[in-house]
């Protein structure tokens, strides 16, 4: 048995970007910032921010676009996202894989 599920609560790092592709496909991209607050050994309060790239497709992307148009999804808005993690690799100009 295996499970690939993630739940994030964070703030939008940018307004959602929606693109219409061929074959009636729609994709929506945006980033979410999640913060971890802690106190270090010296008693100083610290915050670490982790950035997550989110990609939604088809009807979900259209729904997100409508929420953005209506003003509900803007940079800085707190959101809850649930989905699965998919790691993609890209290649640079030399053909070497870059993460």
C-alpha positions, -999 to +999 in steps of 0.1 A: +000+000+000+012+035-007-002+071-003+008+103-020-012+131-004-004+166+007-023+193+026-011+229+026-023+260+043-004+291+033-006+324+014-006+329-023+028+342-034+013+356-067-020+360-085-030+327-102-020+325-139-044+307-162-035+295-197-058+280-223-041+253-243-050+233-274-076+206-271-096+227-247-071+221-218-067+247-191-039+250-166-036+273-136-003+280-119+005+298-086+028+296-056+020+292-019+043+302+009+041+282+042+059+294+073+074+275+102+080+295+134+104+284+161+128+297+187+165+288+182+190+278+209+198+315+216+161+323+223+157+342+191+124+338+173+129+326+137+107+320+107+114+297+078+094+300+046+089+272+022+076+279-013+054+254-032+045+255-069+009+245-075-006+234-109-043+228-114-059+215-146-091+217-166-123+224-146-105+231-113-083+256-132-114+273-146-130+275-111-098+290-097-098+316-126-134+326-116-124+330-080-095+352-091-118+373-113-142+377-084-114+389-061-112+359-038-078+347-049-052+374-049-015+375-039-014+372-001-047+354+003-046+325+027-056+292+010-060+255+017-047+232-010-050+194-010-035+172-037-005+150-045+032+157-049+047+152-083+084+160-088+094+171-123+129+174-136+140+198-163+171+199-185+193+229-190+209+240-223+237+214-219+212+186-213+220+182-176+190+175-153+180+204-131+155+202-102 
